Amino acid sequence: MPYASDSASERIGQRIAEARKARGLTQLQLAQRIPCSKSLIAQVERGHKPASPSLTAGAARALGVRLEQLTGQPYEDPQRGRVHATVPDIQTAMLSWDLPDEDLPVRSFDELAGDVARASALGRKARYANLGRLLPPLLDELSTACHSAEGTERERLFGLLAEAYSGVTAIAYAVGLFDLRSQAMDRVQWAARESQDPLRIGRTQWQRATLFLQASAYDRGMRLLDRLRHDLGEDIGRMDGPTLSVHGSVHLRSAMFAARAGNAPTARAHLDAAADAARCLGRDANHYGLEFGPTNVAMHRLGVAVEMYDGPEVVRRTQRTRLPANVAPVRAGRWYMDAAKGWLDYGNREKAFAALQAARSVAPEQTRNHPQVRETVKTLIHLERYGKQSLSGFASWLGIT
């Protein structure tokens, strides 16, 4: 597996500029292809603003390069990459999906379900190295169990397998192995269909939509989500808790698609629809690992504001929202990463760096591997106005030389 060297000078904006010039495009021509403003391209290329995930994905599509060529992922080297060290065994287990080991002893359903629950808990905590060590033998055992079972037991086991494969997608996303993520997503969809659980299948389509975000194919992702909402229906008064969670989560993801496409009214409408579902649910829940509820809606309101470069809304959301103590670390980490970028876009470097430190505190493995964090740190360094030694220490922790 190749590992990218990482330095403060190798910003995503610099890589975009190099690829743009190699294709003979002006900043205006690239902006028209993405589309976005020419001034945004200029600011990102000069290092005055961090490249957002949406801009990076749009530039990769417009320039005809792979996303990781712009992000520089994966970042860690083999000596320090505890998460990366688990990937070869995960890949072997993924390749063996239709090769059950008849000599492998299989435990009871309850024991397997307990291990899947532990895997899900590690994913919630963004503890990807531990998750990566747990998954390969668990995937092998679940695959063997699924192929030997029948009837309802078989369907229940495939539900566990789908959830376990979702752990692979989380690791692959965290470290930027996009081919592995796509392969794992195919496995998730296959196992979900075999489970015969309509809501799990719907949750899988919600999960699949992230691949369209990664590809900057917002129209196709929205079509997928529109179809899923149609299948679920819109009468939230008749929905039970799990259905409300899937329904509301689809609206939240639709809001992010609309924001990345620059459609603020549609994004707000989806956020409001999700808020209605959250009120009907009445609490933060975790059906199918979706973490849906009022807190997740608040987090997505910040995410949409960051995508839309709405500085005043970023300020309002970060000042008004207090995350509950029991919020999943992987969600809290994302909140603080979004807050950091939002505050930097707004011009407050102190608050941006404070948010990065908070993200590191709650979810260090997620923070260390996320392109948005590195872009924010590199932008702070490039601006040369944030001379605190703590920033240099943070950059060193990220592996930025």
C-alpha positions, -999 to 999 in steps of 0.1 A, spaced: 0 0 0 15 34 -9 19 60 18 20 97 10 46 120 24 30 150 40 45 185 44 30 218 52 37 230 16 17 201 0 -17 215 4 -47 203 -15 -49 237 -31 -14 233 -44 -22 199 -58 -53 213 -75 -32 241 -90 -7 217 -104 -33 194 -119 -52 224 -133 -21 238 -150 -11 203 -164 -45 203 -182 -41 238 -195 -71 252 -176 -74 287 -161 -89 292 -126 -121 304 -142 -124 274 -164 -119 250 -135 -144 270 -114 -170 267 -142 -165 229 -144 -169 223 -107 -189 247 -105 -179 273 -79 -165 309 -79 -132 317 -94 -123 336 -62 -127 305 -41 -104 285 -64 -78 314 -62 -80 315 -24 -77 277 -20 -48 275 -44 -30 304 -26 -36 287 8 -58 315 21 -87 291 26 -88 253 33 -102 232 5 -136 217 16 -144 181 9 -170 192 -17 -145 215 -35 -119 187 -34 -143 161 -48 -156 185 -74 -120 194 -85 -111 157 -88 -141 151 -110 -135 182 -131 -97 175 -135 -102 137 -142 -79 126 -113 -85 103 -84 -97 120 -51 -67 107 -32 -43 123 -57 -56 156 -43 -59 147 -6 -26 128 -5 -42 99 13 -33 76 30 -11 97 53 6 76 78 38 56 72 39 18 80 58 23 112 33 46 128 1 35 110 -16 13 135 -49 16 116 -32 8 83 -15 -23 97 -49 -39 100 -59 -34 64 -43 -64 48 -62 -89 70 -94 -70 64 -88 -72 26 -83 -110 29 -115 -114 48 -133 -93 23 -120 -114 -6 -132 -146 12 -169 -136 14 -180 -167 -6 -154 -191 8 -168 -203 41 -143 -223 62 -160 -255 71 -134 -263 97 -139 -230 115 -159 -234 147 -189 -210 148 -202 -196 181 -239 -190 190 -258 -161 175 -258 -143 208 -220 -145 210 -216 -133 175 -241 -105 181 -220 -94 211 -189 -91 190 -207 -71 164 -220 -48 191 -184 -44 203 -173 -36 168 -201 -10 164 -191 6 198 -155 9 185 -168 26 154 -188 51 175 -157 59 194 -136 62 162 -111 36 176 -102 23 142 -71 4 151 -89 -18 176 -119 -21 152 -95 -32 124 -80 -60 146 -115 -72 156 -131 -74 122 -111 -100 101 -118 -130 123 -153 -118 130 -160 -115 92 -147 -150 86 -168 -165 113 -200 -146 103 -195 -156 67 -192 -192 76 -222 -190 99 -244 -173 72 -236 -199 46 -245 -228 69 -277 -214 84 -312 -215 71 -345 -196 75 -349 -168 100 -315 -176 117 -298 -171 83 -315 -137 78 -305 -126 113 -269 -136 108 -268 -117 75 -280 -86 94 -250 -90 117 -227 -95 87 -240 -63 71 -233 -44 102 -198 -58 105 -190 -49 68 -201 -14 77 -172 -13 101 -149 -18 71 -165 11 53 -158 33 83 -121 23 84 -117 27 47 -132 62 48 -111 72 78 -78 64 61 -88 73 25 -88 39 9 -117 46 -14 -115 14 -35 -117 -7 -3 -147 15 8 -165 8 -25 -158 -29 -22 -170 -30 14 -202 -11 4 -210 -38 -22 -206 -64 6 -229 -43 29 -256 -42 2 -254 -79 -5 -256 -89 32 -284 -64 38 -305 -79 10 -299 -114 23 -311 -102 57 -346 -95 42 -349 -65 66 -364 -36 47 -351 -9 70 -316 -24 70 -318 -23 32 -329 13 33 -302 22 57 -277 6 33 -289 28 5 -285 58 28 -249 46 34 -244 40 -4 -252 77 -11 -219 87 5 -201 73 -25 -219 99 -47 -207 126 -23 -172 113 -28 -176 114 -66 -192 148 -66 -222 133 -83 -249 152 -64 -277 147 -88 -274 109 -88 -271 108 -50 -302 129 -46 -321 106 -70 -311 77 -48 -322 94 -16 -355 106 -32 -363 71 -41 -356 59 -6 -378 86 9 -405 76 -15 -402 40 -3 -404 50 33 -432 74 29 -436 109 45 -463 102 72 -440 104 102 -470 102 125 -473 65 115 -437 56 118 -420 37 146 -387 47 161 -364 27 137 -383 40 107 -382 76 119 -344 72 123 -339 60 88 -364 86 74 -348 115 93 -313 104 84 -322 104 47 -334 140 50 -301 149 67 -280 134 40 -302 150 14 -295 184 31 -258 178 27 -262 170 -10 -283 201 -15 -257 222 3 -228 209 -18 -248 216 -49 -253 252 -37 -290 249 -31 -296 265 3 -334 265 3 -336 228 -5 -309 221 22 -329 240 48 -361 223 38 -345 189 44 -331 200 77 -365 211 88 -381 178 78 -354 160 97 -361 182 127 -398 172 125 -388 135 125 -365 141 155 -392 158 175 -415 129 167 -389 105 179 -384 125 210 -348 116 218 -314 108 204 -315 71 193 -291 47 176 -313 25 154 -292 7 128 -262 28 139 -276 60 126 -273 81 158 -304 100 147 -322 126 169 -322 163 178 -284 164 184 -277 149 149 -300 175 133 -281 203 151 -248 189 139 -260 188 103 -272 224 106 -236 233 113 -223 211 85 -247 227 60 -236 262 72 -199 252 67 -206 239 32 -225 271 23 -197 293 37 -223 309 59 -201 324 86 -228 341 107 -247 308 108 -215 289 118 -211 314 147 -248 309 158 -246 271 157 -213 268 175 -224 292 202 -259 279 207 -253 241 205 -240 221 235 -232 185 227 -246 160 252 -220 142 272 -231 109 257 -228 119 221 -208 94 200 -171 105 198 -171 100 160 -200 124 158 -184 149 182 -152 147 163 -169 156 131 -187 185 148 -154 200 160 -138 195 126 -166 213 109 -165 241 135 -128 245 129 -132 250 92 -162 273 97 -144 295 122 -113 297 99 -135 306 69 -150 333 92 -116 346 101 -112 335 137 -81 315 139 -81 311 177 -115 294 177 -105 273 147 -75 259 164 -94 254 197 -120 233 177 -92 212 162 -78 205 197 -113 195 208 -116 171 179 -83 156 188 -94 151 224 -126 133 216 -116 113 185 -78 113 179 -77 86 152 -105 102 132 -89 136 136 -54 125 126 -65 109 93 -91 135 81 -81 157 51 -102 186 64 -82 187 96 -49 187 77 -61 214 53 -72 236 82 -38 232 100 -19 238 68 -39 269 61 -32 282 96 5 276 90 5 292 56 -12 323 69 18 328 92 -3 348 117 -7 320 141 27 316 156 19 296 188 41 267 194 10 245 200 2 247 163 36 233 154 31 205 180 -3 197 165 11 196 130 38 173 142 12 150 158 -6 149 124 27 139 107 30 172 88 67 180 85 
